[in-house]
Amino acid sequence: MSEVPSMLEEAGFKPVEFYYSAVNDLTYVDAEPEDYKRLRGYADLLKLAIKKPTKLNLLRAAAYPLVKLIPSLRMLIVAISQKYREPAPTATERWG
């Protein structure tokens, strides 16, 4: 997480807010399209793992409580930043 604000600052952005998002922790499962629509929380994830006990679904169901307790284990980092300047070009010497 500490690398994200510094990369954005180098690109000319002013960091506003950063957090780990659990969005993808519920959606990356082995399910039919209509089952994705029903995933609203952990109970739905457990139902899916029981209904379709694939390796991915069982792993997601087992890991989800740990991911909720330790945010840095989540799959996505959300970065909200504001553009304040254009990045300055730097000369790079390449050997051929």
C-alpha positions in Angstrom: 0.0 0.0 0.0 2.8 2.4 0.8 4.1 2.2 -2.8 0.8 3.3 -4.4 0.8 7.0 -3.1 4.4 7.5 -4.1 3.8 6.2 -7.6 0.8 8.5 -8.0 2.7 11.5 -6.7 5.4 10.9 -9.3 2.8 10.8 -12.0 1.4 14.2 -10.9 -1.5 13.1 -8.6 -2.3 14.3 -5.1 -3.4 11.4 -2.9 -6.8 11.8 -1.4 -7.8 8.3 0.0 -6.5 4.8 -0.1 -8.1 1.5 1.1 -8.2 -2.2 0.5 -11.5 -3.2 -1.2 -13.2 -6.6 -0.7 -15.2 -6.2 -4.0 -13.2 -8.8 -5.9 -13.0 -11.2 -2.9 -16.6 -12.1 -3.5 -16.8 -12.0 -7.3 -13.8 -14.2 -8.3 -15.5 -17.6 -7.8 -16.5 -20.5 -10.0 -20.2 -19.7 -10.6 -22.8 -19.4 -13.3 -23.7 -15.8 -14.3 -27.0 -15.9 -12.4 -25.2 -17.0 -9.3 -22.8 -14.0 -9.4 -25.8 -11.8 -9.0 -26.8 -13.5 -5.8 -23.4 -13.0 -4.1 -24.1 -10.3 -1.4 -22.0 -11.6 1.5 -20.3 -14.5 3.2 -23.6 -16.5 3.6 -24.1 -16.5 -0.1 -20.5 -17.5 -0.7 -21.0 -20.5 1.6 -24.1 -21.5 -0.2 -22.3 -21.4 -3.5 -19.4 -23.5 -2.1 -21.9 -26.1 -0.9 -23.9 -26.0 -4.1 -20.8 -26.2 -6.3 -17.8 -27.4 -4.3 -14.9 -26.6 -6.7 -11.4 -26.0 -5.4 -11.8 -22.2 -6.0 -15.1 -21.9 -4.3 -14.0 -23.9 -1.2 -10.8 -21.8 -1.0 -12.7 -18.6 -1.3 -15.2 -19.6 1.4 -12.3 -20.7 3.7 -10.2 -17.6 3.1 -13.0 -14.9 3.2 -13.1 -14.5 7.0 -9.3 -14.1 7.2 -9.5 -11.5 4.4 -12.1 -9.6 6.3 -10.0 -9.6 9.4 -6.8 -8.6 7.7 -7.5 -5.9 5.0 -4.0 -6.1 3.4 -4.9 -9.6 2.2 -7.7 -8.3 0.0 -7.2 -8.4 -3.8 -7.8 -4.7 -4.7 -6.3 -1.4 -3.5 -8.5 1.5 -4.2 -6.7 4.8 -4.8 -8.5 8.1 -5.0 -6.3 10.9 -6.2 -6.5 14.3 -7.8 -4.5 15.5 -10.8 -2.5 18.6 -9.9 0.3 18.7 -12.4 1.7 17.1 -15.5 4.6 14.7 -14.9 8.0 16.2 -16.0 9.7 14.3 -18.7 13.1 12.8 -17.9 15.9 12.0 -20.2 16.8 8.4 -20.4 20.0 7.2 -22.0 19.8 3.8 -23.6 22.6 1.7 -24.8 22.1 -0.1 -28.0 
